[in-house]
Amino acid sequence: MKREWIIAISAIVFIAVVVFFLPKQQIQVPSAETVPSTSEAESALANTTAQPTTATNATGWKDSELKDVRTGGKFKISDFYSKSILVESFAVWCPKCKTQQDEFKKLKSELGDSVIFISLDTDANEDEAKVLDHINRYSYDWYYAVSPTQVTQNLINEFGIGVVNAPSTPVILICPKLQTNKLPSGIKDVAELKAELTKC
């Protein structure tokens, strides 16, 4: 009986110490306002299309300096405004991204330099060495760059979080008239890419 009383008192003292002496900032209970609902989260990930935009309201990602991993040269997407531009957001680990790049490769072999192809690695955990290995392994020969943090954020601001969801194979089309449109999610084959290019 005495032992049970000692255990009970010890438990009460322990609880009192935890409640009154543990720093409040260590106890973080998320409120309903800070936790997104399931529908909100699904809606964010489902955001795979965007309204066309023009250079007047773009967020600056087209004018940011990028480094071509393949050649080491510097370029800006805006350098190529006189042509149609296909910009892909990808990650090296993503199998669907490779499939999309294979379609780019086929299309580039048909159209040559009349269309500019740019692949932006938007995975913050990947670096130039990993991208260069990927390029060399599959003999891709267009512009590749590791997306700077601010460029990635600007893309998200303009097109939504889906633009960095690599398995949805995000592709953005920029026409010579500067109309910019994120194409539907999923792998776009050569025929589909050609159809989108004819809209420019």
NUFIKOL-719109 format. One record per residue (C-alpha): y, x, z; residue number from 1; residue in one letter. Coordinates in Angstrom, 3 decimals. Example, Ala and Ser with C-alpha at 12.3 -4.5 7.8 and 13.67 -1.06 7.14 Angstrom:
residues 2
+----------+----------+----------+-----+----+
:    north :     east :       up :   i : aa :
+----------+----------+----------+-----+----+
:   -4.500 :   12.300 :    7.800 :   1 :  A :
:   -1.060 :   13.670 :    7.140 :   2 :  S :
+----------+----------+----------+-----+----+
END
This chain:
residues 200
+----------+----------+----------+-----+----+
:    north :     east :       up :   i : aa :
+----------+----------+----------+-----+----+
:    0.000 :    0.000 :    0.000 :   1 :  M :
:    2.396 :    2.792 :    0.921 :   2 :  K :
:    1.622 :    4.525 :   -2.358 :   3 :  R :
:    2.413 :    1.384 :   -4.364 :   4 :  E :
:    5.811 :    1.099 :   -2.637 :   5 :  W :
:    6.594 :    4.744 :   -3.453 :   6 :  I :
:    5.700 :    4.181 :   -7.146 :   7 :  I :
:    7.814 :    1.017 :   -7.297 :   8 :  A :
:   10.850 :    2.703 :   -5.707 :   9 :  I :
:   10.483 :    5.733 :   -8.017 :  10 :  S :
:   10.440 :    3.434 :  -11.041 :  11 :  A :
:   13.596 :    1.638 :   -9.882 :  12 :  I :
:   15.401 :    4.936 :   -9.300 :  13 :  V :
:   14.366 :    6.205 :  -12.738 :  14 :  F :
:   15.651 :    3.053 :  -14.461 :  15 :  I :
:   18.939 :    3.281 :  -12.543 :  16 :  A :
:   19.409 :    6.900 :  -13.659 :  17 :  V :
:   18.716 :    6.002 :  -17.313 :  18 :  V :
:   21.054 :    2.989 :  -17.307 :  19 :  V :
:   23.984 :    4.529 :  -15.435 :  20 :  F :
:   23.886 :    8.190 :  -16.431 :  21 :  F :
:   22.644 :    8.290 :  -20.054 :  22 :  L :
:   25.722 :    8.832 :  -22.323 :  23 :  P :
:   26.532 :    5.630 :  -24.132 :  24 :  K :
:   26.883 :    7.338 :  -27.521 :  25 :  Q :
:   23.186 :    8.185 :  -27.465 :  26 :  Q :
:   22.301 :    4.516 :  -27.453 :  27 :  I :
:   23.125 :    3.197 :  -30.893 :  28 :  Q :
:   21.984 :   -0.320 :  -31.530 :  29 :  V :
:   22.871 :   -1.416 :  -35.054 :  30 :  P :
:   24.689 :   -4.694 :  -35.283 :  31 :  S :
:   23.981 :   -7.414 :  -37.804 :  32 :  A :
:   27.121 :   -6.357 :  -39.646 :  33 :  E :
:   25.966 :   -2.773 :  -40.186 :  34 :  T :
:   22.398 :   -3.547 :  -41.286 :  35 :  V :
:   22.188 :   -4.842 :  -44.862 :  36 :  P :
:   19.978 :   -7.848 :  -45.439 :  37 :  S :
:   16.890 :   -7.567 :  -47.639 :  38 :  T :
:   18.606 :   -9.535 :  -50.367 :  39 :  S :
:   21.640 :   -7.215 :  -50.278 :  40 :  E :
:   19.447 :   -4.111 :  -50.535 :  41 :  A :
:   17.447 :   -5.604 :  -53.413 :  42 :  E :
:   20.658 :   -6.632 :  -55.136 :  43 :  S :
:   22.009 :   -3.067 :  -54.914 :  44 :  A :
:   18.857 :   -1.556 :  -56.401 :  45 :  L :
:   18.709 :   -4.236 :  -59.070 :  46 :  A :
:   22.171 :   -3.315 :  -60.294 :  47 :  N :
:   21.009 :   -1.848 :  -63.590 :  48 :  T :
:   23.825 :   -2.975 :  -65.892 :  49 :  T :
:   27.573 :   -2.763 :  -65.817 :  50 :  A :
:   30.477 :   -4.311 :  -67.655 :  51 :  Q :
:   31.904 :   -2.170 :  -70.447 :  52 :  P :
:   34.779 :    0.038 :  -69.346 :  53 :  T :
:   37.348 :    2.115 :  -71.189 :  54 :  T :
:   38.890 :    5.516 :  -70.574 :  55 :  A :
:   41.898 :    3.867 :  -68.940 :  56 :  T :
:   39.887 :    2.697 :  -65.927 :  57 :  N :
:   37.172 :    5.374 :  -65.817 :  58 :  A :
:   36.745 :    7.165 :  -62.513 :  59 :  T :
:   37.033 :   10.739 :  -63.782 :  60 :  G :
:   33.405 :   11.747 :  -64.252 :  61 :  W :
:   33.940 :   12.136 :  -68.000 :  62 :  K :
:   36.716 :   14.681 :  -67.413 :  63 :  D :
:   34.885 :   16.769 :  -64.799 :  64 :  S :
:   33.803 :   20.284 :  -65.743 :  65 :  E :
:   30.030 :   20.678 :  -66.013 :  66 :  L :
:   27.831 :   23.721 :  -66.542 :  67 :  K :
:   25.266 :   23.604 :  -69.320 :  68 :  D :
:   22.131 :   24.873 :  -67.580 :  69 :  V :
:   20.588 :   25.878 :  -70.904 :  70 :  R :
:   23.421 :   28.109 :  -72.166 :  71 :  T :
:   25.602 :   28.719 :  -69.112 :  72 :  G :
:   28.634 :   27.372 :  -70.973 :  73 :  G :
:   31.180 :   24.957 :  -69.517 :  74 :  K :
:   31.878 :   21.525 :  -70.978 :  75 :  F :
:   33.281 :   18.089 :  -70.210 :  76 :  K :
:   31.866 :   14.824 :  -71.484 :  77 :  I :
:   35.357 :   14.001 :  -72.723 :  78 :  S :
:   35.119 :   17.027 :  -75.074 :  79 :  D :
:   32.922 :   14.900 :  -77.346 :  80 :  F :
:   34.923 :   11.669 :  -77.573 :  81 :  Y :
:   34.944 :   11.830 :  -81.382 :  82 :  S :
:   31.197 :   11.079 :  -81.412 :  83 :  K :
:   28.828 :    8.626 :  -79.761 :  84 :  S :
:   27.470 :   10.087 :  -76.506 :  85 :  I :
:   24.249 :    9.243 :  -74.664 :  86 :  L :
:   24.357 :   10.335 :  -71.021 :  87 :  V :
:   21.134 :   10.227 :  -69.036 :  88 :  E :
:   20.888 :   10.330 :  -65.235 :  89 :  S :
:   17.560 :   11.881 :  -64.282 :  90 :  F :
:   15.480 :   13.934 :  -61.865 :  91 :  A :
:   12.912 :   16.592 :  -62.764 :  92 :  V :
:   10.249 :   14.996 :  -60.538 :  93 :  W :
:   10.520 :   11.650 :  -62.376 :  94 :  C :
:    7.749 :   11.061 :  -65.002 :  95 :  P :
:    9.620 :    8.166 :  -66.617 :  96 :  K :
:   12.632 :   10.426 :  -67.070 :  97 :  C :
:   10.497 :   12.839 :  -69.096 :  98 :  K :
:    9.310 :    9.941 :  -71.250 :  99 :  T :
:   12.929 :    8.926 :  -71.847 : 100 :  Q :
:   13.813 :   12.509 :  -72.734 : 101 :  Q :
:   10.952 :   12.582 :  -75.228 : 102 :  D :
:   12.628 :    9.598 :  -76.922 : 103 :  E :
:   15.921 :   11.510 :  -76.881 : 104 :  F :
:   14.136 :   14.432 :  -78.522 : 105 :  K :
:   12.774 :   12.225 :  -81.328 : 106 :  K :
:   16.169 :   10.623 :  -81.890 : 107 :  L :
:   17.949 :   13.979 :  -81.908 : 108 :  K :
:   15.535 :   15.285 :  -84.530 : 109 :  S :
:   16.577 :   12.324 :  -86.731 : 110 :  E :
:   20.312 :   12.216 :  -86.050 : 111 :  L :
:   21.053 :   15.872 :  -85.327 : 112 :  G :
:   24.506 :   16.560 :  -83.931 : 113 :  D :
:   26.006 :   13.243 :  -85.047 : 114 :  S :
:   25.224 :   11.969 :  -81.536 : 115 :  V :
:   25.770 :   14.005 :  -78.367 : 116 :  I :
:   22.929 :   13.980 :  -75.814 : 117 :  F :
:   23.665 :   14.887 :  -72.182 : 118 :  I :
:   21.191 :   14.834 :  -69.292 : 119 :  S :
:   22.657 :   14.926 :  -65.777 : 120 :  L :
:   20.357 :   15.764 :  -62.877 : 121 :  D :
:   21.693 :   13.481 :  -60.125 : 122 :  T :
:   19.067 :   14.422 :  -57.519 : 123 :  D :
:   20.902 :   16.378 :  -54.794 : 124 :  A :
:   17.670 :   18.211 :  -53.904 : 125 :  N :
:   17.290 :   19.831 :  -57.332 : 126 :  E :
:   19.050 :   22.926 :  -58.647 : 127 :  D :
:   19.750 :   24.711 :  -61.931 : 128 :  E :
:   16.578 :   26.819 :  -61.753 : 129 :  A :
:   14.395 :   23.734 :  -61.522 : 130 :  K :
:   16.242 :   22.045 :  -64.395 : 131 :  V :
:   16.046 :   25.167 :  -66.579 : 132 :  L :
:   12.293 :   25.412 :  -66.014 : 133 :  D :
:   11.995 :   21.752 :  -67.040 : 134 :  H :
:   14.027 :   22.328 :  -70.227 : 135 :  I :
:   12.018 :   25.368 :  -71.260 : 136 :  N :
:    8.677 :   23.761 :  -70.490 : 137 :  R :
:    9.308 :   20.820 :  -72.831 : 138 :  Y :
:   11.589 :   22.539 :  -75.399 : 139 :  S :
:   14.557 :   20.212 :  -74.934 : 140 :  Y :
:   17.663 :   21.451 :  -76.721 : 141 :  D :
:   20.659 :   19.354 :  -75.707 : 142 :  W :
:   23.197 :   19.521 :  -72.872 : 143 :  Y :
:   21.731 :   19.621 :  -69.357 : 144 :  Y :
:   23.751 :   19.884 :  -66.147 : 145 :  A :
:   23.245 :   19.479 :  -62.418 : 146 :  V :
:   25.642 :   16.715 :  -61.474 : 147 :  S :
:   28.292 :   17.811 :  -58.942 : 148 :  P :
:   28.464 :   15.606 :  -55.852 : 149 :  T :
:   31.788 :   14.070 :  -56.866 : 150 :  Q :
:   30.566 :   13.275 :  -60.371 : 151 :  V :
:   27.524 :   11.524 :  -58.939 : 152 :  T :
:   29.710 :    9.545 :  -56.554 : 153 :  Q :
:   32.057 :    8.560 :  -59.382 : 154 :  N :
:   29.106 :    7.343 :  -61.435 : 155 :  L :
:   27.941 :    5.215 :  -58.505 : 156 :  I :
:   31.459 :    3.860 :  -58.041 : 157 :  N :
:   31.603 :    2.766 :  -61.664 : 158 :  E :
:   28.060 :    1.589 :  -62.356 : 159 :  F :
:   26.462 :    0.919 :  -58.964 : 160 :  G :
:   23.685 :    2.686 :  -57.064 : 161 :  I :
:   21.180 :    1.949 :  -59.835 : 162 :  G :
:   22.717 :    4.742 :  -61.925 : 163 :  V :
:   21.040 :    7.334 :  -59.690 : 164 :  V :
:   17.726 :    5.487 :  -59.460 : 165 :  N :
:   15.851 :    7.969 :  -61.666 : 166 :  A :
:   12.676 :    5.871 :  -62.306 : 167 :  P :
:   14.859 :    3.142 :  -63.874 : 168 :  S :
:   15.818 :    5.755 :  -66.529 : 169 :  T :
:   19.588 :    5.142 :  -66.479 : 170 :  P :
:   21.348 :    5.844 :  -69.780 : 171 :  V :
:   25.073 :    5.404 :  -70.425 : 172 :  I :
:   26.435 :    5.008 :  -73.946 : 173 :  L :
:   29.986 :    6.166 :  -74.684 : 174 :  I :
:   31.272 :    5.102 :  -78.095 : 175 :  C :
:   33.951 :    6.942 :  -80.108 : 176 :  P :
:   36.285 :    4.008 :  -79.288 : 177 :  K :
:   35.693 :    5.044 :  -75.624 : 178 :  L :
:   33.897 :    1.845 :  -74.690 : 179 :  Q :
:   31.355 :    2.793 :  -72.022 : 180 :  T :
:   28.242 :    0.797 :  -71.202 : 181 :  N :
:   25.199 :    1.360 :  -69.007 : 182 :  K :
:   22.145 :    0.368 :  -71.026 : 183 :  L :
:   19.434 :   -1.909 :  -69.580 : 184 :  P :
:   17.010 :   -0.244 :  -67.185 : 185 :  S :
:   13.620 :    0.964 :  -68.333 : 186 :  G :
:   12.577 :    3.432 :  -71.018 : 187 :  I :
:   14.584 :    3.005 :  -74.226 : 188 :  K :
:   12.631 :    4.049 :  -77.326 : 189 :  D :
:   14.163 :    5.418 :  -80.516 : 190 :  V :
:   14.535 :    1.976 :  -82.122 : 191 :  A :
:   16.296 :    0.561 :  -79.049 : 192 :  E :
:   18.627 :    3.554 :  -78.801 : 193 :  L :
:   19.504 :    3.244 :  -82.496 : 194 :  K :
:   20.237 :   -0.452 :  -82.031 : 195 :  A :
:   22.639 :    0.345 :  -79.181 : 196 :  E :
:   24.340 :    3.063 :  -81.234 : 197 :  L :
:   25.030 :    0.608 :  -84.047 : 198 :  T :
:   27.190 :   -1.393 :  -81.609 : 199 :  K :
:   29.709 :    1.457 :  -81.449 : 200 :  C :
+----------+----------+----------+-----+----+
END
